[in-house]
């Protein structure tokens, strides 16, 4: 019998703070990953190139990611930050501990849907988790349905490897959006 093992990428949950809630995390790295995304019925990655068809139809938005453990259970996860929240975290961490890095304990809270996430750096401990960038970035890419990083592959090399796949997805989503606009215009007559 000749069969392949099913493709299984490790997916970590994404930490998003819901309005009226707060959560505590401990950072596992200080190495940020910034991704551009489009929302076209679902969130899709953007290559930030002229070849991206979604860039003509809808704006892109940047998110910053860091690996973390959700406290108190220490569940590995990935924190997704907006521009303002990532800037607040960086500013607070630099003032209190010198930089964003592993072992930093952070409280995140959101009061209302249109309010930004409040960031409070609580403490820092000396930890050195055995977590490579490729490991946690692969877990994040699995959320977007992309393959894992190869050993010692840089973010630039990875981007080149998956660029065609991302562009194909954006072209399909752009075509769906165009068809929906045409269908909507016909229905209004």
C-alpha positions, 0 to 999 in steps of 0.5 A, spaced: 500 500 500 502 506 498 499 512 502 501 519 504 500 521 512 495 526 512 498 533 512 498 536 520 500 543 521 500 545 529 495 550 530 495 555 536 489 559 538 489 566 537 488 570 543 483 576 541 481 580 547 473 580 547 470 587 549 468 587 557 474 581 558 481 581 560 486 576 559 493 575 562 499 572 558 506 571 558 510 572 552 515 567 549 519 571 544 520 578 543 521 577 535 515 580 532 511 578 526 507 583 522 502 581 516 498 585 512 491 582 511 485 583 507 478 581 509 473 578 504 468 574 507 474 571 511 481 574 513 486 573 507 494 574 507 496 580 503 503 579 499 503 587 499 505 587 492 502 590 485 500 583 484 495 582 489 488 583 486 484 584 493 488 591 494 484 594 488 478 592 492 478 592 499 484 596 504 489 591 507 490 592 515 496 590 519 497 585 525 503 584 529 504 577 532 507 574 538 507 567 541 505 567 548 502 562 554 495 564 556 495 564 564 494 561 569 493 554 564 500 556 560 496 554 554 501 556 548 497 561 543 499 567 539 497 574 540 494 578 535 495 586 536 493 592 532 498 597 531 496 601 537 496 595 541 503 593 539 505 600 540 502 600 547 506 594 549 512 596 546 512 603 550 510 600 556 515 594 556 521 599 554 519 603 560 519 598 565 523 592 563 528 595 557 524 591 551 519 586 549 521 579 550 520 572 553 518 572 560 514 578 560 507 578 563 502 582 560 494 584 562 490 585 556 483 588 557 478 591 552 472 595 555 468 596 549 468 593 541 470 600 539 475 601 544 483 599 543 486 594 547 489 596 554 496 593 555 499 593 562 506 590 563 506 587 570 512 583 571 518 580 567 521 573 569 528 570 567 525 565 562 528 562 556 523 557 552 526 553 547 522 556 542 524 558 535 521 563 530 520 557 525 516 553 530 511 559 532 511 562 525 509 555 523 503 555 528 501 562 525 501 560 518 497 554 519 491 558 521 492 561 514 492 554 511 499 555 509 505 550 510 510 550 515 517 553 515 522 549 513 528 548 518 533 555 518 528 558 513 528 566 513 521 570 513 523 572 506 525 565 503 518 563 506 514 569 503 517 567 496 515 560 497 508 561 498 507 568 494 504 564 488 499 560 493 497 567 497 496 571 490 491 565 487 487 565 494 486 573 493 485 572 486 479 567 487 476 572 493 477 578 488 473 574 483 467 573 488 467 580 490 466 582 483 461 577 481 457 579 488 458 586 486 455 585 479 449 581 482 448 586 487 447 591 481 443 587 477 438 586 483 437 593 484 434 594 477 
